[in-house]
Amino acid sequence: MSTALKAAIALAAVAALALTACGPTEDGAAGPTASGSASASASGSPSASTSASASPAKSASAKPSKAASPSKPPTPGSTDPDYDVFPCSTFDVTFTATLAEPTTSSYLLKITNKGTKACRALGHPVVTFGDLDGQATERGAAPGIEDAIRLEPGQSAYAGLMGGAKDGKGKTVNSIALTMNTESDLKQTPLKASTPGLYVSPDKNSVTAWMNNAEDALSL
């Protein structure tokens, strides 16, 4: 065999070996690369739902709303015409006593608001007889403080005082003194009135609650 032919055969063999060696390498390289890429894509890349959970979208409700401004409270008593009307005391009124019925020693008591503001005549007048101990017995019921007579400046209220018929058990006095029921411990200066020859029975003396008019005060 000639030298040229030997050289040609040798080259053909080398070429065949080269093709055999390269083919599997390329196929093998492509296989793992694709598999590894798919695996990484399946396990390493977060899904759309995972991404949404990790980064929640901002909600419009999450924004704090503006707090409502508190309304201004009403002024206490501003709509109540009686909120500053207090019980009448002897410092607020003038006082007179007029004989109404001699046989029962009955007198009409009258007070008049001499102040510049309204006041309320509460309950019964507190009446004492001259230098005698005790005070007149209350006769009849009196309204509560909310329903008591309201006296505007210059207005009057009335009460009926009865010393009682002469039964031989009582005494005669020439004056009486009055203080007002204020439902408090307010100290008052007693208002005095002359009552010449007023007979006071210990069992039958009495005084009514304050009334709007003289007729009611004397008829109770």
Salt bridges, closest charged atoms under 4 A:
ASP82 OD2 - ARG120 NH2 2.88
ASP82 OD1 - ARG150 NH1 2.08
ASP84 OD2 - LYS117 NZ 3.95
GLU138 OE1 - HIS124 ND1 3.66
GLU152 OE2 - ARG150 NE 2.67
ASP203 OD2 - LYS169 NZ 3.55
